[in-house]
Amino acid sequence: MSKSQTSITKSLVVGLGATGISIARHLQRSDVNAMYFDSRNEPPGLKELNEISSDAKLMLGSTELAKEINRVIASPGISDKHPLMIKARKKKIEIISDIELFARDANAPLVAITGTNGKSTVTTLLYQMCSANGRRTLAGGNLGEPALDLLIQDEPDIYVLELSSFQLHRTQSLPAKVAVLLNVSPDHLDWHTDENEYRRAKYRVYREAKAAVINRADKEVLRHIKHCDRVISFGLDAPAEGQYGLRMDDDQVFLAYGRTLLISTNELAMYGYHNQLNALAALAAGDLLGLDISIMLQVLMEFSGLPHRMQFVARVDAVDYINDSKATNVAAAVASIESINSMLVLVAGGDGKGGNFEDLGTAVEEKLRGAVLIGKDAEKIAQVFDTSMPVYFADTMFDAVSLAAGCAMSDDTVLLAPACASLDQYDDYTERGDQFCSAVEALRS
């Protein structure tokens, strides 16, 4: 009997997306009795659920909580404000995430990576570094394959998981070999009760960790990692011995370990200051895992980044077009803007998730040629820009790119950095980014 069966008689799985279906597979393997809820009458995972368990009891749309339920396993998109979550809390029913189930059943060492921004890039980098070092590695979680589906495969040498605040919020025990928190800035305030709850969820990644990677710019982090056996920091400043950062030499900037220069930032395949931070964080995590530094540096020289994350799309009529559709919050968009050295035309907008856009206006001062705004919160974003700068509004991405092209001048950059979620107009940020790329390609015709 697996640990996940202990004292469990009836579970309710809330949400039939990719995570919910991975939970269904896990419960079926563990012979755990469950019911399934989704607010949609025809949820996308319905066919897969029927293949996994043809007699599974479904609750489609109904928010009644059956008496026999004594555990709720919630998909990340289900907030505590959902009627079922409210009813479960009132009845003092356990509410957990898929990551809690994973932690109970996984045996191989785990690296847990979170942060407001950059976690997908660092997870992918560390996965490639571990693999290049000959470690059998499985990666997933909030990125790519759901964590519970990794347990179907042969046990690896190490798991590398990207974790969202939603998952961490409902995870009771996370004994990570290495925990990484890249940064924390306000986000998902439409899901979390307030910013403090969001921050608590992020810092929770360190609670049972044996070793920690920390951002030196984070003034709050030290009180969360006192129990860790080893701690390595990273930052954009010059590092002390045993830490990672940046150093200047002969007018060049280098990634550095203490006083040792590792690699020029010009040799990195990734673009932007924030990716220099991502590279340093990955090196620190790899250090704690005992990876070979020369192999890790080779990965940094070859890995050009993930799609929709400061992705160079094309140069058209002497203007560069950059797709950073994954910049779904203000802090991410600010990091993208600060990585651009030229004048820029900013394409932004969508669902701001209750965030404040003031920092976006500050970031573009003295470098904004103009802005093209889309989506639900376009008008709200427009209020933070200097009134002397032209601001346009577009209904579609093709219109937005066309307007941006008309505004841009020679050697400018058109940057898609929405500072917002995409769900008001698109299925996800990848569809938004793909449409931006298609619109840029159309400029060539």
C-alpha positions, 0 to 999 in steps of 0.5 A, a space after each residue: 500500500 502506498 503512503 497516499 492510501 493511508 487513512 483515505 476513504 474518499 477523495 474529491 479531485 477538483 478540476 479536470 485539466 492536465 493536473 487533475 487528470 494526472 491526479 486521477 492516474 495517480 489515484 487509480 494506480 494507488 487504488 484510491 477511491 475518488 470523485 471528480 468535479 469540474 465547473 464545465 459541462 464538457 471539461 477537456 479531460 473528460 475523455 481521458 478520465 473515462 479511459 482511466 476510470 470508466 465508473 468514476 463518479 462525476 460532479 459537473 457544475 454542482 458544488 454540493 460536497 458529498 458527506 463521504 468526502 474527507 479529502 480534497 485534491 485541488 488543481 492549481 487553478 482552483 482558488 480558495 474562493 471557490 464554493 467547494 473550497 469554502 465548504 471544505 474548510 468549514 468542514 475542516 476537510 484536508 485540502 492538498 495539491 498534487 505536489 503533496 501527493 508527489 512528495 509523499 510517494 517520491 523517493 529520489 532527491 528533489 530540487 524545488 524551484 519557484 519564483 514570481 519570474 524565471 522559474 521555467 527557465 531555471 528549471 529547464 537550465 538545471 534539468 539540462 545541466 544535470 542531464 549533461 552531467 550524466 544524472 538521470 533527471 526528470 523535470 516537470 510540475 508547473 512546467 511541462 509534465 505534471 509532477 505525478 506523471 513523473 512517478 510513472 517512469 523509472 526512478 531517476 537520480 533526481 527530480 527537478 520541479 517548477 512549483 507555483 504559489 498555488 501548488 505550494 499553498 496547499 503542500 504540507 511537506 516538501 523535503 527538497 534536497 535543494 530549494 530555490 526561490 528566484 524572486 518575489 513580487 506581487 502577482 496572482 492577487 486575484 487568486 491569493 487573499 492578499 500579497 502576504 499570503 502569496 509571499 508566504 506560499 513562495 517562502 514555503 519552498 524552504 521549510 523542509 529543505 536541506 539546502 537553499 539557493 537565495 537571491 541576495 536582493 531579497 531582504 526577507 529570505 534569511 529568516 526562512 533558511 536558518 535551518 538549511 545545512 548549506 546556502 548559496 546566494 546569487 545576485 547581479 553584484 560582485 559575489 563574496 567567496 562561495 557565492 555567485 554574481 557578476 564581476 567586471 574585467 577589461 570592460 566586460 561583465 562576467 558571471 563569477 564565483 567569488 573572485 573567479 571569473 567563469 564566463 563573459 555575459 556575451 557568451 551566454 546564449 540567453 538574452 537580458 539581465 534577468 537571464 543572467 540572474 537565471 543563469 547564476 541561480 542555476 549554477 548555484 543549484 548545480 553547485 549544491 548538487 555537485 555538478 561539474 562547473 565546466 559542463 554547466 557553463 557549456 550548457 549556458 553557452 548553448 541554451 538560448 532560452 524558452 519560447 515566449 521568454 525574450 525570444 528574438 522573432 525577427 528584424 524587419 525594416 531595421 526594427 527588432 521584434 522580441 516576444 516575451 509573452 510569458 511576462 504575465 505580471 508587472 515585475 516580469 515586464 519591467 525585467 524585460 524592458 530593462 534588458 532592452 538597450 534601444 528605444 522601444 515600442 511596448 505591446 502590453 495588456 490583458 488581464 492584470 490580475 489586480 496588479 498595480 502598473 505604476 512600475 511599468 510606467 517608471 521602467 519605460 521612462 526615457 526609452 519609450 517610443 510609444 505603446 500599443 495596448 490590448 485586452 481587458 486592462 489596456 485603459 488602466 495601463 495607459 494611465 501610467 505612461 507619460 502623456 507625451 508618448 503616443 499610446 494606441 489601442 488594438 483589438 487584435 495582435 495583428 493590429 497591435 503589431 501593425 501599429 507598433 511597426 508604424 510607430 517604430 524607428 530604425 534600430 528600435 525594438 518592438 517588445 511584447 511584454 504584456 505585464 498581464 495574463 492572457 486569458 481575457 483574449 487567448 487560451 494561454 500566453 503561448 497562443 498570445 506569443 504565437 500570434 505575435 510571431 505570426 503578425 511579425 512574419 506577416 510584416 515581411 510579406 
